[in-house]
Amino acid sequence: MAQDKYFSSITLTFLFLISHFLFIIAYDLEPIVDPIVDPPVAKTSYIVFTKNHDYVKILTSVLGSEEAAKQAILYNYHEIVGFSALLTPEEASRLSDQEDVLHVYEDRYLDLDKGLEVQINN
């Protein structure tokens, strides 16, 4: 019976030391992911009317890279000079200030059954 008490006290001591050791290690570790300072702004679809067909160049001037511009473009219109792209409101505002841009409209559609304007959220 003395051995059972001795064994259980060793086990409890071991578990106590291990738990404190793990707590100390976890406390000293820096977070792997930095906290988010500003939450990301949701991008919505915008229709952009331009003076020329060089859409990637126009969008690159706002987004900063050609790759980002190519990924943002959803559709190139052939009947009109323009394109559709996923942008934040800030990017759309900066795009509307570009010399080759005529108009930037937030994409929307009308529900013909109800006659209500419904916002498209991508």
Secondary structure by P-SEA (a helix, b strand, c coil): caaaaaaaaaaaaaaaaaaaaaaaaaaacccccccccccccbbbbbbbbccccaaaaaaaaacccaaaaaaaccccccccccbbbbbcaaaaaaaaacccccccccbbbbcccccbbbbbcc
